[in-house]
Amino acid sequence: MPASFPKALPMVSGILNINKPGGLSSFQVVAAVRRLTRERKVGHGGTLDPAATGVLPVFLNHATRLVEYFFDTRKAYCARIVLGATTDSYDAEGNFLTRSDPSGVTREQVEEALRSFQGEIDQIPPMHSALKHQGQRLYSLARAGIEVERAPRRIKIFDIRLVDWDPPALSIQVECGKGTYMRSIAHDLGQKLGCGAYQERLIRIEDGPFSIEDGLTLEELEAACREGYWRDLVLPMDEVLLQWQAVILNKAGQDAFLQGQPLNLKPPRKTSRPPSGSPFCRVYSGGGDLLAVARLDPYTGVCQPQKVLYP
């Protein structure tokens, strides 16, 4: 690291929209951000495989306490899939298991097969994943040559479509909910078509409010750190909460709330949930600082502290 970096300033809390490069794990990207910014507490908002690229939100300091509320966001991916072969990891990083001739597969057959993924579906996770079986990571078992039965998990595909057809390869764009394995979609597509398939390349183009067009490369972050303006690139903590109702407190209400006392607010409307459709709301000081995440009872208007961001 160049010795000309500026001296450390008081810590900053917020989010960096990092455009992750291929070849690095999400943990390695977090380590690079920590090293470049010299911020102590850094975490990411959703793992990307080392070979994958694209949007990786990185949370700094107090913002790391909001990561758990970020996992339910919609995500969008662009995946390149190769027909005619399967691998043990369902992607190009694995060992090839089978090969076949996919020349008889047509564009129309691919589009029809893709439609079967639309909506809520059951998906079996790949063995090469971080899920646990009897306390062990599946990828650890897979590396030891052990395959175990995996229970299907319910996922939601909001949209899936073919964006490029270049047989035996094709590209799809997918908008999905949490817990979706794109590698499994590639594998399952090959099974439906009867020729096998694996994922050759994956790009996450959107994750909640973050898009790849606004993403920051590690090289760009390094330049910003060297020149002393990286803090200008940090997004506010509440960027991931803007779909929730906001509550602004006066000084007396703020002091009571931060001591754990619930607030009695006017019920927002006669409905089973607040207007956002979420049981949570974001709580601000009169000066506009995000103080906490709270749970709001839509019937009684009682606002109960859920997670206070500052001690």
N, C-alpha and C positions, 0 to 999 in steps of 0.2 A: 504494500500500500504506500503511495507517495507520502513523503514526510510533510508535504505542503498542505495537507488537509487542515481545515480550520479547527480550532479548539472546540471541545464539546460544549453544547448549550443545554439549557434545561430541557428535559425530555419532552417529546411531542407524541400525542396520542391521535391516531387516525389510521387511514388505510391507503396503501399503495397498490395500484392496479398494475401488477407485473405481467409482462408478456414473457412467459416462461420459455426458455430455449429447450431444444431437445438434448438429451444426454445428461441432464441433471434431474435428480429427484426433487420433489417438493421440499423436503427437508434441507437439501443442499441450497435451494434458492433462499429459503428462510435464513440459513447460515450466512449466505452472501449478503443479504439485506442487513442483517445484524452487524456484520463486519464493516460494511460500507457506511451505514448511518451511525454506528456505535450506540444504537438504542439497545437497552438491556432486554426488554421483553418483546419478542417477535413471534408471531404464529401465522399459519396460513388458513384459508377458509375453504379448503377442499382439495384432496390429493389428486394430482395428475401423475400418471405413469412417467418414468424417466424419459421414454421415447416420445411422449406426447408433448405438444407445444400449446401455447395460448394463454388464456386468462387465468391468472392465479392471484386472487386477492391476498395481500399480506397485511396483517393487522399489527399495529404498534402499540405497546404499553397498555393503557386503560382500554383501548379498543379490543384487545384480545379477549376481554370478558364478554364480548358480543358475538364471538364466533359461533356459539351454540345456536343463536337465533338466525344464523345465516344459512344453515344447512338445508332449509326447506325451499330455497330459491330455485327458480327454473334455470336450466342450463341449456346451452345450444352448442352443438358440435358439428364439425365437418370431418367425415371419415372416408378414407380411401380403402376400398376392399378389393381383394384379389380372389377371383373364383378359381376353383380347380385344385385346391390344396387345403390341408388343415395342419395346424400346429398345436402343441400341447398347451401353449399359453394363449391361444386364439389370436395372436398377433405375430408380427415379423420377427420378434425377439426370441421366439420359442423354437423348439425342434420340430421339424416337419414329420408328420405322422402318415399322411396319405396324399396321393396325387391322383388326379383324374382329368379327363378331357371335358372342359366346360363349353366347347364350341357350339353345342346345341342349345345353349341357354339364350333366350331372346330378351330384348329390353322389356317387352310386354310381360314376360314371366317374372322378371325382377320387380317391376312396378306392382304387379299383383301380389307377390310375396311380401313386399314392403307394407302394403296396406294391412296385412294381417298383424302387424306390430302396433298399429294405431290404437290408442286408448289404454285402459288398464290391462296389463298382462302379467303373467307369472314368468319370471326369469331365473334361471339357475346360474349362480355366480361361477366364474371360472376358478379352477384350482389355483391358478397363479393370481391370488388376491390376498388382501390383508385381513380378510374375515378369519375368525377363529373357529376351530373344531377341537373340543375338549381341551381348551387352553392353549392350543398351538395354532400359529398362523398357517393358513392354507398354503401360502407360497413356500413355507418351510417344509411342509409335508410333500409338496410337489417336487421340490428340489431333491428330496430323499427318495423319489420314485414312488411315493405313496399317493394313491387317489382314494378319496372318501366320498361318500354320498353327500350331496349338498341339497338342503331343502330349498325349493323355489321361493323367491321373494316377489311380493307384489310391487310393481313399478308402474309409472304412468308415462306414456309417450304422447305428448300433445300434438306433435307434427313430425312426420318422417317422409322424406321425398328424395327421389333420384335427381341429382344435379349434374351428373356427367356419366356418360356411358362410353367406355373405351375398352371393350372386351379384350382380355379376360378381367380387366379392372373396371371399377365403377366408383363413383363418389356419391355419398348421401349426406344430407343435412338433417339433423335431428334436434328437436326441442323436447326436453324431458324433465322429469322430476328427480328428486334425490334417489340415490342408491342404484342408478342405472349403470350397467357395465356396457360400454360401447363394444368392447371386444366380444361380449356374448351375443350382441346383435349381429355382428359379422359372422360369427360361428353359426348361429341359429339360421341366418339367411342362407348360408351354404347348405345346411341340412334340409331346409325347405326346398331348395332348388335341386337337391340330389347330387351336387357336384363338390361340396365342401367349399369353404372360404375362410380367409383370415384377414384381420385388419392390418393393413400395411402402414397407414399413417393416420394420426388423430390430431385435430386442432380444436381446442375449446374456444369458441368465438364469442360466447356470452356466458356470464355467470351472474345472475341477479341483475343489478343495475350496471355492471361493468362489461365493457365490450373490448374486443381486441383492437379496434381502431384507436382507442384511447390508451392502450396498454403501453407500459414503460419497459424498455429492455434493460437488462442489467448493465449494459454498456452506457446507456443513457443515464441510469441512476448513478453510476460511478462518476460520470462527468459532472452531474449535478452536485454530488457530494464534494468533489474536488473543488468546484467553483463556488460552493457555499449556498446554493439556492434549492437544495433538494426538499427542504421543508415546504416550499411553495407548491410542490407536486403532491403533497399528502392531502387526501380527501378527508372530509369531516367524518367523525365516528358515526353520525346518524345517517350516513349515506345508505346503509343497509336496513334502516328502520323507517324510511319515509312513507311506507305504505300503512303505517300504524297511526292511530289517533295521537295527537300531541296534547299534553297538559302542561300549562305554565303556572308556576307557583310564585306567590309573593314571599317575602322574607320569612314571615312567621310560618307559613305552610311548608316552606323549604326546610326550616330547622326541624320541625316536627316530623316531616316525612323521612329525612335522613337519619333520624333516630329510630326509625322503624314503625312509626305510627301511621295507620291508614288514613286516607283522605276520604271525605264524603262529598262526592261530586254529584251534580245533577245527572241522572241517567241519560245517555245520549239519545236514546229512542226506545220505543217498545219493540225490541227484537231480541233474539237469542244471543246475538254477539254485537260488538261495537261496529260502527260503520265500515271499518276496514275488513271485517270478517275474521279478525284475530282477537284473542282474549287479552292481548298485550297492548300497552300504550307506552309512549316515550315521555319522559318527564323532564322539564327544563326549568332552570332558574329564570327569574325575571330578566336577567341579562342575556339570556339565550344559550346558556351552557347546558349541555346534556348531562343530567344528573343520574338518571336511573332508568331501568326498565321496570314497569309495574304491570300487575294483573288487574284488569278492570272488570268488575261485575256489571254486566249491562242492565240487570234488573234493578239493583240497588244503587248503582253509581259509586260503590266503594272501590277505591283505588289502593291496592295493597302493594308495598314494595316487593319486587321480585329479585332485582339485582341492582345494588347501588354501585356506581362506577368509581366513586371516590370515597376513600376512607374518611 
